[in-house]
Amino acid sequence: MVIRSVTFGAIASALVGIAAAPAQDSRNLLESKESLYNNIYVYEQPPYVSMTFGHNRRIYTESVYNTRDDRDLPVEYTRFMTAGLMYAKDVHSVLEIGFGGGRTSWYLHRFLPNVQVTSVELDPTVVELARKYFGIKEEPNFQVVNRDGRLFLQESKEHYDLILIDAYRGPFVPFHLLTKEFYQIVREHLADGGVVAQNVEPSTMLFDSAVKTINAVFPQLDFYRADGNIVTVAYDGAERKPEDLAGVARDRDKAYGLRYSLLDMLSQRRHIQIAGGNVIDPSAKVLTDDFAPVETLKNIERHNRKLP
Amino acid sequence: MTSRFRVLAFTIYVVAFIVGGVLMGFEMLGSRYLFPYFGGGIGTWASLISTVLCALAIGYFAGSAMIARHPSQRTIGVFILIAAGYLACVPATADGVMEKILSGLGDGPAATLTASTALLLVPLSLLGTFSPIAVSILTRSAEEAGRVAGLVYGVSTIGNVVGTLLTTFTLIPTIGSRAITYIFALTLACCAGVLFLPFGRR
């Protein structure tokens, strides 16, 4: 049944094409390209340009760019991806895994000119289209690397103060970017006092397993809820006190002149206790390289448990 | 047709089905061994698929080259047993091998092909010898050859389909890849054991 519905969906999307997707009517298709990994569509709806991936009959927005303002972050959760800035001990270097249209990393390098920002993207065509339509270019403190995120980290000897993980490919996350072994590699590449911020889509049981897996490596988790996504900030050591975070947020808001204030984000912070089982299903399993049924978990709707 | 031959024929078809299932199941598992090191791209899949097909070609050629020496079901039993032994060694050694390949060759086509070769080529070539030898054992007269070959390949291909689907949609979501590998090794060892039973001489 799974095979048939997937095949049917693929055929249907091939026949009906993008016209079947709702809310596409007012948009103007600038370019569509089939890459090694995705079917990529770039739409224009002035002043915005968006990059979307097509999967089955659905279109998944990966990135939205405001052509009149390169420091705008129109997608709400991408603003919260910067929340890690108020947790990190120092801010010298930032790594992003999953570049897409590169809005978050571009925003960071514009507001933090003395910070080295590196972003890793698997799909070379995504990088190519981002350069063409999203105003992305190499700058002294900004670089995009075309590589599998995990491979990049495995071979890297660098340490980062902030690692952002947002490697969605349409509705999917590659399983090797969601296992305990992967987060251990991530942890090895954090500088002293460094933190991880990860975008997780919370509607399916994959969310519970993903959060539990992050928690298996990082003892502290804070959630920031935005639109349909949750940004998880994960860090080592003891729980950070809100007043300490507020102090750093205030300082860094001022020092960098950040458009999206860290202090405002702090009011959305929810510290998560996994142990209680109220937020995360206690039966959810930690994902490992050996056991990571991401596709199956993705197909189980999440009900029962309330999100904070 | 003697009843002993009938039992032998039935056994060979059952084993053809199971070996076909393990063969494709192990290819699907191969992705779980390779992805953490070489990424989950189309290149990794291309390497896995081409390695499996190469292994089958080698197995078919090797099997056909052996026909002149009148191999028995025990010969294939031995090959299946060696393949089982190889599979049993995979879970404990795979990570070390993958890391060496990654640090030596990077993650390009050379690396993914080497990795899938290390993982799949030996056991799947051995399993590939099954079909030609099985056809020669089951064929008693020239006019039977086509019918027998069709049956053996048909049954083993259905095994391939079942192995692919069962591994992907049931085994990988319920138990770990390493445990599945051990189950496959054990399954193959049982098949080999059955082929060692006395079915009477040809």
Interface residues (C-beta under 8 A of the other chain):
Chain A: V2 I3 L36 Y37 L122 D148 R150 L151 Q154 P174 F175 H176 T179 E181 F182 T288 D289 D290 F291 A292 P293 E295 T296
Chain B: R32 F35 P36 Y37 F38 G39 G40 G41 I42 G43 L102 D107 L165 F169 I172 P173 T174 I175 G176 S177 R178 A179
